[in-house]
Amino acid sequence: MTRIEPSFDRAAESFSEGSRADCELENGVMAGLTAAETQEFVALDARNFIDENGNPFPWPWDTTGAAKDRWLTLFEKHEAALRRIKVLERLRRHHK
């Protein structure tokens, strides 16, 4: 098993250095999340694994599914912020 590599890592790498700084703040807070939400996401993500076929591994410790749901909520919130940043980046380049 390996840890899931969420798309926000790849998305952030595709931005220019200027906009990457907007996505990953100096204090380590992920775009779209508060500091507490970032810490929560990182803790949940550390326990999130995929199997040898690339499928999400069941979270046996998460008997109610609440942790997986929370991870997904935080992930989607972050992804939405990255999409907004990407749009703003395009608009900024277009209006130069």
HELIX and SHEET records of a PDB file:
HELIX    1   1 SER A    7  SER A   14  1                                   8    
HELIX    2   2 GLU A   17  CYS A   23  1                                   7    
HELIX    3   3 ALA A   35  ALA A   46  1                                  12    
HELIX    4   4 ALA A   66  HIS A   94  1                                  29    
SHEET    1   A 2 THR A   2  ARG A   3  0                                        
SHEET    2   A 2 PHE A  49  ILE A  50 -1                                        
END                                                                             
